[in-house]
Amino acid sequence: MFGDLEAIARALDGQLGLDFRWRGEALDRLIDERHAALVDAVVGLFLAAGWEVDVEVSFSIYGERGSIDVFARHAETGLVVVIEVKASIGEVGSTLIGIDRKARLAPRIARERGWRCNGVAKLLVVAESGTTRRRIARHRRAFAASLPAEGRACLAWIRRPSLPGIAGILFVESPIARGASRRQA
């Protein structure tokens, strides 16, 4: 049904918005908790592989403002990685534009932190779910053009980074979903 509404909106060159409300602010807390748990899992993965990690790194460069969910550097190679963490995939274009913008600005952000930057990698880390996998599969060519590497290649690169930096998608099981009942998740 929603797909039909999306098709009608596209045919009319329009945009369809969805406003979902659930138990007041409980939905915002649930979404934030899933995101925070994924960020924590990503930080643990990179720390275990010997990276230096910063979280929610804000920037304001030439009028471009935002924050990088996880920004990490590998001191030995001088590589930095911009990591966008998503509990779910929303608008595809906005997701890819955001990652690209942050990767483009990463050398300057790294220098401002006193980090050497010999190259920039970009990773999209998403919560493992059938819905997320279907959403990415539906737009596989767009994602592959920007983020061609997949799970195992991404994990291998994190453990042994090399130039050039990688660009890929990594699915991570959400610690929240793992411990919650289906109704809660």
MODELLER restraints for C-alpha pairs under 7 A, 6 or more apart:
rsr = mdl.restraints
at = mdl.atoms
rsr.add(forms.Gaussian(group=physical.xy_distance, feature=features.Distance(at['CA:6:A'], at['CA:16:A']), mean=6.28, stdev=0.5))
rsr.add(forms.Gaussian(group=physical.xy_distance, feature=features.Distance(at['CA:9:A'], at['CA:15:A']), mean=5.62, stdev=0.5))
rsr.add(forms.Gaussian(group=physical.xy_distance, feature=features.Distance(at['CA:9:A'], at['CA:16:A']), mean=6.01, stdev=0.5))
rsr.add(forms.Gaussian(group=physical.xy_distance, feature=features.Distance(at['CA:34:A'], at['CA:87:A']), mean=6.07, stdev=0.5))
rsr.add(forms.Gaussian(group=physical.xy_distance, feature=features.Distance(at['CA:34:A'], at['CA:174:A']), mean=6.67, stdev=0.5))
rsr.add(forms.Gaussian(group=physical.xy_distance, feature=features.Distance(at['CA:34:A'], at['CA:176:A']), mean=5.86, stdev=0.5))
rsr.add(forms.Gaussian(group=physical.xy_distance, feature=features.Distance(at['CA:35:A'], at['CA:85:A']), mean=6.97, stdev=0.5))
rsr.add(forms.Gaussian(group=physical.xy_distance, feature=features.Distance(at['CA:35:A'], at['CA:86:A']), mean=6.47, stdev=0.5))
rsr.add(forms.Gaussian(group=physical.xy_distance, feature=features.Distance(at['CA:35:A'], at['CA:87:A']), mean=5.31, stdev=0.5))
rsr.add(forms.Gaussian(group=physical.xy_distance, feature=features.Distance(at['CA:37:A'], at['CA:174:A']), mean=6.69, stdev=0.5))
rsr.add(forms.Gaussian(group=physical.xy_distance, feature=features.Distance(at['CA:37:A'], at['CA:175:A']), mean=6.15, stdev=0.5))
rsr.add(forms.Gaussian(group=physical.xy_distance, feature=features.Distance(at['CA:37:A'], at['CA:176:A']), mean=6.60, stdev=0.5))
rsr.add(forms.Gaussian(group=physical.xy_distance, feature=features.Distance(at['CA:38:A'], at['CA:174:A']), mean=5.83, stdev=0.5))
rsr.add(forms.Gaussian(group=physical.xy_distance, feature=features.Distance(at['CA:39:A'], at['CA:85:A']), mean=6.55, stdev=0.5))
rsr.add(forms.Gaussian(group=physical.xy_distance, feature=features.Distance(at['CA:43:A'], at['CA:53:A']), mean=6.65, stdev=0.5))
rsr.add(forms.Gaussian(group=physical.xy_distance, feature=features.Distance(at['CA:46:A'], at['CA:158:A']), mean=6.98, stdev=0.5))
rsr.add(forms.Gaussian(group=physical.xy_distance, feature=features.Distance(at['CA:47:A'], at['CA:53:A']), mean=6.97, stdev=0.5))
rsr.add(forms.Gaussian(group=physical.xy_distance, feature=features.Distance(at['CA:49:A'], at['CA:158:A']), mean=6.76, stdev=0.5))
rsr.add(forms.Gaussian(group=physical.xy_distance, feature=features.Distance(at['CA:49:A'], at['CA:159:A']), mean=5.30, stdev=0.5))
rsr.add(forms.Gaussian(group=physical.xy_distance, feature=features.Distance(at['CA:51:A'], at['CA:72:A']), mean=6.29, stdev=0.5))
rsr.add(forms.Gaussian(group=physical.xy_distance, feature=features.Distance(at['CA:51:A'], at['CA:73:A']), mean=5.66, stdev=0.5))
rsr.add(forms.Gaussian(group=physical.xy_distance, feature=features.Distance(at['CA:51:A'], at['CA:74:A']), mean=4.92, stdev=0.5))
rsr.add(forms.Gaussian(group=physical.xy_distance, feature=features.Distance(at['CA:52:A'], at['CA:72:A']), mean=5.47, stdev=0.5))
rsr.add(forms.Gaussian(group=physical.xy_distance, feature=features.Distance(at['CA:52:A'], at['CA:73:A']), mean=5.31, stdev=0.5))
rsr.add(forms.Gaussian(group=physical.xy_distance, feature=features.Distance(at['CA:52:A'], at['CA:74:A']), mean=6.44, stdev=0.5))
rsr.add(forms.Gaussian(group=physical.xy_distance, feature=features.Distance(at['CA:53:A'], at['CA:70:A']), mean=6.92, stdev=0.5))
rsr.add(forms.Gaussian(group=physical.xy_distance, feature=features.Distance(at['CA:53:A'], at['CA:71:A']), mean=5.93, stdev=0.5))
rsr.add(forms.Gaussian(group=physical.xy_distance, feature=features.Distance(at['CA:53:A'], at['CA:72:A']), mean=4.33, stdev=0.5))
rsr.add(forms.Gaussian(group=physical.xy_distance, feature=features.Distance(at['CA:53:A'], at['CA:73:A']), mean=6.63, stdev=0.5))
rsr.add(forms.Gaussian(group=physical.xy_distance, feature=features.Distance(at['CA:54:A'], at['CA:70:A']), mean=5.88, stdev=0.5))
rsr.add(forms.Gaussian(group=physical.xy_distance, feature=features.Distance(at['CA:54:A'], at['CA:71:A']), mean=5.26, stdev=0.5))
rsr.add(forms.Gaussian(group=physical.xy_distance, feature=features.Distance(at['CA:54:A'], at['CA:72:A']), mean=6.12, stdev=0.5))
rsr.add(forms.Gaussian(group=physical.xy_distance, feature=features.Distance(at['CA:55:A'], at['CA:69:A']), mean=5.63, stdev=0.5))
rsr.add(forms.Gaussian(group=physical.xy_distance, feature=features.Distance(at['CA:55:A'], at['CA:70:A']), mean=4.60, stdev=0.5))
rsr.add(forms.Gaussian(group=physical.xy_distance, feature=features.Distance(at['CA:55:A'], at['CA:71:A']), mean=6.26, stdev=0.5))
rsr.add(forms.Gaussian(group=physical.xy_distance, feature=features.Distance(at['CA:56:A'], at['CA:67:A']), mean=5.56, stdev=0.5))
rsr.add(forms.Gaussian(group=physical.xy_distance, feature=features.Distance(at['CA:56:A'], at['CA:68:A']), mean=5.27, stdev=0.5))
rsr.add(forms.Gaussian(group=physical.xy_distance, feature=features.Distance(at['CA:56:A'], at['CA:69:A']), mean=4.59, stdev=0.5))
rsr.add(forms.Gaussian(group=physical.xy_distance, feature=features.Distance(at['CA:56:A'], at['CA:70:A']), mean=6.10, stdev=0.5))
rsr.add(forms.Gaussian(group=physical.xy_distance, feature=features.Distance(at['CA:57:A'], at['CA:67:A']), mean=5.06, stdev=0.5))
rsr.add(forms.Gaussian(group=physical.xy_distance, feature=features.Distance(at['CA:57:A'], at['CA:68:A']), mean=5.01, stdev=0.5))
rsr.add(forms.Gaussian(group=physical.xy_distance, feature=features.Distance(at['CA:57:A'], at['CA:69:A']), mean=6.69, stdev=0.5))
rsr.add(forms.Gaussian(group=physical.xy_distance, feature=features.Distance(at['CA:57:A'], at['CA:71:A']), mean=6.77, stdev=0.5))
rsr.add(forms.Gaussian(group=physical.xy_distance, feature=features.Distance(at['CA:58:A'], at['CA:66:A']), mean=5.66, stdev=0.5))
rsr.add(forms.Gaussian(group=physical.xy_distance, feature=features.Distance(at['CA:58:A'], at['CA:67:A']), mean=3.98, stdev=0.5))
rsr.add(forms.Gaussian(group=physical.xy_distance, feature=features.Distance(at['CA:58:A'], at['CA:68:A']), mean=6.40, stdev=0.5))
rsr.add(forms.Gaussian(group=physical.xy_distance, feature=features.Distance(at['CA:59:A'], at['CA:65:A']), mean=5.51, stdev=0.5))
rsr.add(forms.Gaussian(group=physical.xy_distance, feature=features.Distance(at['CA:59:A'], at['CA:66:A']), mean=5.61, stdev=0.5))
rsr.add(forms.Gaussian(group=physical.xy_distance, feature=features.Distance(at['CA:59:A'], at['CA:67:A']), mean=5.93, stdev=0.5))
rsr.add(forms.Gaussian(group=physical.xy_distance, feature=features.Distance(at['CA:60:A'], at['CA:66:A']), mean=6.82, stdev=0.5))
rsr.add(forms.Gaussian(group=physical.xy_distance, feature=features.Distance(at['CA:68:A'], at['CA:82:A']), mean=6.67, stdev=0.5))
rsr.add(forms.Gaussian(group=physical.xy_distance, feature=features.Distance(at['CA:68:A'], at['CA:83:A']), mean=6.83, stdev=0.5))
rsr.add(forms.Gaussian(group=physical.xy_distance, feature=features.Distance(at['CA:68:A'], at['CA:84:A']), mean=6.68, stdev=0.5))
rsr.add(forms.Gaussian(group=physical.xy_distance, feature=features.Distance(at['CA:68:A'], at['CA:102:A']), mean=6.92, stdev=0.5))
rsr.add(forms.Gaussian(group=physical.xy_distance, feature=features.Distance(at['CA:69:A'], at['CA:83:A']), mean=6.13, stdev=0.5))
rsr.add(forms.Gaussian(group=physical.xy_distance, feature=features.Distance(at['CA:69:A'], at['CA:84:A']), mean=5.55, stdev=0.5))
rsr.add(forms.Gaussian(group=physical.xy_distance, feature=features.Distance(at['CA:69:A'], at['CA:85:A']), mean=6.24, stdev=0.5))
rsr.add(forms.Gaussian(group=physical.xy_distance, feature=features.Distance(at['CA:70:A'], at['CA:82:A']), mean=6.40, stdev=0.5))
rsr.add(forms.Gaussian(group=physical.xy_distance, feature=features.Distance(at['CA:70:A'], at['CA:83:A']), mean=5.05, stdev=0.5))
rsr.add(forms.Gaussian(group=physical.xy_distance, feature=features.Distance(at['CA:70:A'], at['CA:84:A']), mean=6.82, stdev=0.5))
rsr.add(forms.Gaussian(group=physical.xy_distance, feature=features.Distance(at['CA:71:A'], at['CA:81:A']), mean=5.85, stdev=0.5))
rsr.add(forms.Gaussian(group=physical.xy_distance, feature=features.Distance(at['CA:71:A'], at['CA:82:A']), mean=5.08, stdev=0.5))
rsr.add(forms.Gaussian(group=physical.xy_distance, feature=features.Distance(at['CA:71:A'], at['CA:83:A']), mean=6.17, stdev=0.5))
rsr.add(forms.Gaussian(group=physical.xy_distance, feature=features.Distance(at['CA:72:A'], at['CA:80:A']), mean=5.52, stdev=0.5))
rsr.add(forms.Gaussian(group=physical.xy_distance, feature=features.Distance(at['CA:72:A'], at['CA:81:A']), mean=5.31, stdev=0.5))
rsr.add(forms.Gaussian(group=physical.xy_distance, feature=features.Distance(at['CA:72:A'], at['CA:82:A']), mean=6.93, stdev=0.5))
rsr.add(forms.Gaussian(group=physical.xy_distance, feature=features.Distance(at['CA:73:A'], at['CA:79:A']), mean=5.65, stdev=0.5))
rsr.add(forms.Gaussian(group=physical.xy_distance, feature=features.Distance(at['CA:73:A'], at['CA:80:A']), mean=4.22, stdev=0.5))
rsr.add(forms.Gaussian(group=physical.xy_distance, feature=features.Distance(at['CA:73:A'], at['CA:81:A']), mean=6.35, stdev=0.5))
rsr.add(forms.Gaussian(group=physical.xy_distance, feature=features.Distance(at['CA:74:A'], at['CA:80:A']), mean=6.34, stdev=0.5))
rsr.add(forms.Gaussian(group=physical.xy_distance, feature=features.Distance(at['CA:78:A'], at['CA:116:A']), mean=5.42, stdev=0.5))
rsr.add(forms.Gaussian(group=physical.xy_distance, feature=features.Distance(at['CA:78:A'], at['CA:117:A']), mean=5.01, stdev=0.5))
rsr.add(forms.Gaussian(group=physical.xy_distance, feature=features.Distance(at['CA:78:A'], at['CA:118:A']), mean=5.00, stdev=0.5))
rsr.add(forms.Gaussian(group=physical.xy_distance, feature=features.Distance(at['CA:78:A'], at['CA:119:A']), mean=6.97, stdev=0.5))
rsr.add(forms.Gaussian(group=physical.xy_distance, feature=features.Distance(at['CA:79:A'], at['CA:117:A']), mean=5.66, stdev=0.5))
rsr.add(forms.Gaussian(group=physical.xy_distance, feature=features.Distance(at['CA:79:A'], at['CA:118:A']), mean=5.43, stdev=0.5))
rsr.add(forms.Gaussian(group=physical.xy_distance, feature=features.Distance(at['CA:79:A'], at['CA:119:A']), mean=4.91, stdev=0.5))
rsr.add(forms.Gaussian(group=physical.xy_distance, feature=features.Distance(at['CA:79:A'], at['CA:120:A']), mean=5.91, stdev=0.5))
rsr.add(forms.Gaussian(group=physical.xy_distance, feature=features.Distance(at['CA:80:A'], at['CA:117:A']), mean=6.32, stdev=0.5))
rsr.add(forms.Gaussian(group=physical.xy_distance, feature=features.Distance(at['CA:80:A'], at['CA:119:A']), mean=6.35, stdev=0.5))
rsr.add(forms.Gaussian(group=physical.xy_distance, feature=features.Distance(at['CA:80:A'], at['CA:120:A']), mean=5.06, stdev=0.5))
rsr.add(forms.Gaussian(group=physical.xy_distance, feature=features.Distance(at['CA:80:A'], at['CA:121:A']), mean=6.21, stdev=0.5))
rsr.add(forms.Gaussian(group=physical.xy_distance, feature=features.Distance(at['CA:81:A'], at['CA:120:A']), mean=5.57, stdev=0.5))
rsr.add(forms.Gaussian(group=physical.xy_distance, feature=features.Distance(at['CA:81:A'], at['CA:121:A']), mean=4.45, stdev=0.5))
rsr.add(forms.Gaussian(group=physical.xy_distance, feature=features.Distance(at['CA:81:A'], at['CA:122:A']), mean=5.43, stdev=0.5))
rsr.add(forms.Gaussian(group=physical.xy_distance, feature=features.Distance(at['CA:82:A'], at['CA:102:A']), mean=6.83, stdev=0.5))
rsr.add(forms.Gaussian(group=physical.xy_distance, feature=features.Distance(at['CA:82:A'], at['CA:103:A']), mean=6.01, stdev=0.5))
rsr.add(forms.Gaussian(group=physical.xy_distance, feature=features.Distance(at['CA:82:A'], at['CA:121:A']), mean=6.24, stdev=0.5))
rsr.add(forms.Gaussian(group=physical.xy_distance, feature=features.Distance(at['CA:82:A'], at['CA:122:A']), mean=4.80, stdev=0.5))
rsr.add(forms.Gaussian(group=physical.xy_distance, feature=features.Distance(at['CA:82:A'], at['CA:123:A']), mean=6.29, stdev=0.5))
rsr.add(forms.Gaussian(group=physical.xy_distance, feature=features.Distance(at['CA:83:A'], at['CA:122:A']), mean=5.91, stdev=0.5))
rsr.add(forms.Gaussian(group=physical.xy_distance, feature=features.Distance(at['CA:83:A'], at['CA:123:A']), mean=4.81, stdev=0.5))
rsr.add(forms.Gaussian(group=physical.xy_distance, feature=features.Distance(at['CA:83:A'], at['CA:124:A']), mean=5.83, stdev=0.5))
rsr.add(forms.Gaussian(group=physical.xy_distance, feature=features.Distance(at['CA:83:A'], at['CA:125:A']), mean=6.87, stdev=0.5))
rsr.add(forms.Gaussian(group=physical.xy_distance, feature=features.Distance(at['CA:84:A'], at['CA:99:A']), mean=6.54, stdev=0.5))
rsr.add(forms.Gaussian(group=physical.xy_distance, feature=features.Distance(at['CA:84:A'], at['CA:123:A']), mean=6.33, stdev=0.5))
rsr.add(forms.Gaussian(group=physical.xy_distance, feature=features.Distance(at['CA:84:A'], at['CA:124:A']), mean=4.91, stdev=0.5))
rsr.add(forms.Gaussian(group=physical.xy_distance, feature=features.Distance(at['CA:84:A'], at['CA:125:A']), mean=6.09, stdev=0.5))
rsr.add(forms.Gaussian(group=physical.xy_distance, feature=features.Distance(at['CA:85:A'], at['CA:124:A']), mean=6.06, stdev=0.5))
rsr.add(forms.Gaussian(group=physical.xy_distance, feature=features.Distance(at['CA:85:A'], at['CA:125:A']), mean=4.80, stdev=0.5))
rsr.add(forms.Gaussian(group=physical.xy_distance, feature=features.Distance(at['CA:85:A'], at['CA:126:A']), mean=5.89, stdev=0.5))
rsr.add(forms.Gaussian(group=physical.xy_distance, feature=features.Distance(at['CA:86:A'], at['CA:125:A']), mean=6.23, stdev=0.5))
rsr.add(forms.Gaussian(group=physical.xy_distance, feature=features.Distance(at['CA:86:A'], at['CA:126:A']), mean=4.79, stdev=0.5))
rsr.add(forms.Gaussian(group=physical.xy_distance, feature=features.Distance(at['CA:86:A'], at['CA:127:A']), mean=6.56, stdev=0.5))
rsr.add(forms.Gaussian(group=physical.xy_distance, feature=features.Distance(at['CA:87:A'], at['CA:126:A']), mean=5.74, stdev=0.5))
rsr.add(forms.Gaussian(group=physical.xy_distance, feature=features.Distance(at['CA:87:A'], at['CA:127:A']), mean=4.99, stdev=0.5))
rsr.add(forms.Gaussian(group=physical.xy_distance, feature=features.Distance(at['CA:88:A'], at['CA:126:A']), mean=6.58, stdev=0.5))
rsr.add(forms.Gaussian(group=physical.xy_distance, feature=features.Distance(at['CA:88:A'], at['CA:127:A']), mean=6.49, stdev=0.5))
rsr.add(forms.Gaussian(group=physical.xy_distance, feature=features.Distance(at['CA:88:A'], at['CA:132:A']), mean=6.11, stdev=0.5))
rsr.add(forms.Gaussian(group=physical.xy_distance, feature=features.Distance(at['CA:89:A'], at['CA:132:A']), mean=6.24, stdev=0.5))
rsr.add(forms.Gaussian(group=physical.xy_distance, feature=features.Distance(at['CA:103:A'], at['CA:120:A']), mean=6.53, stdev=0.5))
rsr.add(forms.Gaussian(group=physical.xy_distance, feature=features.Distance(at['CA:103:A'], at['CA:122:A']), mean=6.39, stdev=0.5))
rsr.add(forms.Gaussian(group=physical.xy_distance, feature=features.Distance(at['CA:106:A'], at['CA:120:A']), mean=6.93, stdev=0.5))
rsr.add(forms.Gaussian(group=physical.xy_distance, feature=features.Distance(at['CA:107:A'], at['CA:117:A']), mean=5.86, stdev=0.5))
rsr.add(forms.Gaussian(group=physical.xy_distance, feature=features.Distance(at['CA:110:A'], at['CA:116:A']), mean=6.82, stdev=0.5))
rsr.add(forms.Gaussian(group=physical.xy_distance, feature=features.Distance(at['CA:110:A'], at['CA:117:A']), mean=6.48, stdev=0.5))
rsr.add(forms.Gaussian(group=physical.xy_distance, feature=features.Distance(at['CA:119:A'], at['CA:163:A']), mean=6.78, stdev=0.5))
rsr.add(forms.Gaussian(group=physical.xy_distance, feature=features.Distance(at['CA:119:A'], at['CA:164:A']), mean=6.44, stdev=0.5))
rsr.add(forms.Gaussian(group=physical.xy_distance, feature=features.Distance(at['CA:119:A'], at['CA:165:A']), mean=6.03, stdev=0.5))
rsr.add(forms.Gaussian(group=physical.xy_distance, feature=features.Distance(at['CA:120:A'], at['CA:165:A']), mean=5.43, stdev=0.5))
rsr.add(forms.Gaussian(group=physical.xy_distance, feature=features.Distance(at['CA:121:A'], at['CA:165:A']), mean=4.18, stdev=0.5))
rsr.add(forms.Gaussian(group=physical.xy_distance, feature=features.Distance(at['CA:121:A'], at['CA:166:A']), mean=4.87, stdev=0.5))
rsr.add(forms.Gaussian(group=physical.xy_distance, feature=features.Distance(at['CA:121:A'], at['CA:167:A']), mean=5.69, stdev=0.5))
rsr.add(forms.Gaussian(group=physical.xy_distance, feature=features.Distance(at['CA:122:A'], at['CA:166:A']), mean=6.36, stdev=0.5))
rsr.add(forms.Gaussian(group=physical.xy_distance, feature=features.Distance(at['CA:122:A'], at['CA:167:A']), mean=4.76, stdev=0.5))
rsr.add(forms.Gaussian(group=physical.xy_distance, feature=features.Distance(at['CA:122:A'], at['CA:168:A']), mean=6.66, stdev=0.5))
rsr.add(forms.Gaussian(group=physical.xy_distance, feature=features.Distance(at['CA:123:A'], at['CA:167:A']), mean=5.64, stdev=0.5))
rsr.add(forms.Gaussian(group=physical.xy_distance, feature=features.Distance(at['CA:123:A'], at['CA:168:A']), mean=5.05, stdev=0.5))
rsr.add(forms.Gaussian(group=physical.xy_distance, feature=features.Distance(at['CA:123:A'], at['CA:169:A']), mean=5.69, stdev=0.5))
rsr.add(forms.Gaussian(group=physical.xy_distance, feature=features.Distance(at['CA:124:A'], at['CA:168:A']), mean=6.37, stdev=0.5))
rsr.add(forms.Gaussian(group=physical.xy_distance, feature=features.Distance(at['CA:124:A'], at['CA:169:A']), mean=4.78, stdev=0.5))
rsr.add(forms.Gaussian(group=physical.xy_distance, feature=features.Distance(at['CA:124:A'], at['CA:170:A']), mean=6.22, stdev=0.5))
rsr.add(forms.Gaussian(group=physical.xy_distance, feature=features.Distance(at['CA:125:A'], at['CA:169:A']), mean=5.89, stdev=0.5))
rsr.add(forms.Gaussian(group=physical.xy_distance, feature=features.Distance(at['CA:125:A'], at['CA:170:A']), mean=4.81, stdev=0.5))
rsr.add(forms.Gaussian(group=physical.xy_distance, feature=features.Distance(at['CA:125:A'], at['CA:171:A']), mean=5.79, stdev=0.5))
rsr.add(forms.Gaussian(group=physical.xy_distance, feature=features.Distance(at['CA:125:A'], at['CA:172:A']), mean=6.76, stdev=0.5))
rsr.add(forms.Gaussian(group=physical.xy_distance, feature=features.Distance(at['CA:126:A'], at['CA:170:A']), mean=6.40, stdev=0.5))
rsr.add(forms.Gaussian(group=physical.xy_distance, feature=features.Distance(at['CA:126:A'], at['CA:171:A']), mean=5.01, stdev=0.5))
rsr.add(forms.Gaussian(group=physical.xy_distance, feature=features.Distance(at['CA:126:A'], at['CA:172:A']), mean=6.09, stdev=0.5))
rsr.add(forms.Gaussian(group=physical.xy_distance, feature=features.Distance(at['CA:127:A'], at['CA:171:A']), mean=5.74, stdev=0.5))
rsr.add(forms.Gaussian(group=physical.xy_distance, feature=features.Distance(at['CA:127:A'], at['CA:172:A']), mean=5.15, stdev=0.5))
rsr.add(forms.Gaussian(group=physical.xy_distance, feature=features.Distance(at['CA:127:A'], at['CA:173:A']), mean=5.57, stdev=0.5))
rsr.add(forms.Gaussian(group=physical.xy_distance, feature=features.Distance(at['CA:127:A'], at['CA:174:A']), mean=5.50, stdev=0.5))
rsr.add(forms.Gaussian(group=physical.xy_distance, feature=features.Distance(at['CA:128:A'], at['CA:171:A']), mean=5.10, stdev=0.5))
rsr.add(forms.Gaussian(group=physical.xy_distance, feature=features.Distance(at['CA:128:A'], at['CA:172:A']), mean=5.22, stdev=0.5))
rsr.add(forms.Gaussian(group=physical.xy_distance, feature=features.Distance(at['CA:128:A'], at['CA:173:A']), mean=4.78, stdev=0.5))
rsr.add(forms.Gaussian(group=physical.xy_distance, feature=features.Distance(at['CA:128:A'], at['CA:174:A']), mean=6.68, stdev=0.5))
rsr.add(forms.Gaussian(group=physical.xy_distance, feature=features.Distance(at['CA:147:A'], at['CA:167:A']), mean=4.71, stdev=0.5))
rsr.add(forms.Gaussian(group=physical.xy_distance, feature=features.Distance(at['CA:147:A'], at['CA:168:A']), mean=4.09, stdev=0.5))
rsr.add(forms.Gaussian(group=physical.xy_distance, feature=features.Distance(at['CA:147:A'], at['CA:169:A']), mean=6.19, stdev=0.5))
rsr.add(forms.Gaussian(group=physical.xy_distance, feature=features.Distance(at['CA:148:A'], at['CA:167:A']), mean=6.22, stdev=0.5))
rsr.add(forms.Gaussian(group=physical.xy_distance, feature=features.Distance(at['CA:148:A'], at['CA:168:A']), mean=5.28, stdev=0.5))
rsr.add(forms.Gaussian(group=physical.xy_distance, feature=features.Distance(at['CA:149:A'], at['CA:167:A']), mean=5.93, stdev=0.5))
rsr.add(forms.Gaussian(group=physical.xy_distance, feature=features.Distance(at['CA:149:A'], at['CA:168:A']), mean=4.11, stdev=0.5))
rsr.add(forms.Gaussian(group=physical.xy_distance, feature=features.Distance(at['CA:149:A'], at['CA:169:A']), mean=6.38, stdev=0.5))
rsr.add(forms.Gaussian(group=physical.xy_distance, feature=features.Distance(at['CA:150:A'], at['CA:168:A']), mean=5.58, stdev=0.5))
rsr.add(forms.Gaussian(group=physical.xy_distance, feature=features.Distance(at['CA:150:A'], at['CA:169:A']), mean=5.37, stdev=0.5))
rsr.add(forms.Gaussian(group=physical.xy_distance, feature=features.Distance(at['CA:150:A'], at['CA:170:A']), mean=6.26, stdev=0.5))
rsr.add(forms.Gaussian(group=physical.xy_distance, feature=features.Distance(at['CA:151:A'], at['CA:169:A']), mean=6.41, stdev=0.5))
rsr.add(forms.Gaussian(group=physical.xy_distance, feature=features.Distance(at['CA:151:A'], at['CA:170:A']), mean=4.81, stdev=0.5))
rsr.add(forms.Gaussian(group=physical.xy_distance, feature=features.Distance(at['CA:151:A'], at['CA:171:A']), mean=6.67, stdev=0.5))
rsr.add(forms.Gaussian(group=physical.xy_distance, feature=features.Distance(at['CA:154:A'], at['CA:168:A']), mean=6.44, stdev=0.5))
rsr.add(forms.Gaussian(group=physical.xy_distance, feature=features.Distance(at['CA:154:A'], at['CA:170:A']), mean=6.69, stdev=0.5))
rsr.add(forms.Gaussian(group=physical.xy_distance, feature=features.Distance(at['CA:177:A'], at['CA:185:A']), mean=5.52, stdev=0.5))
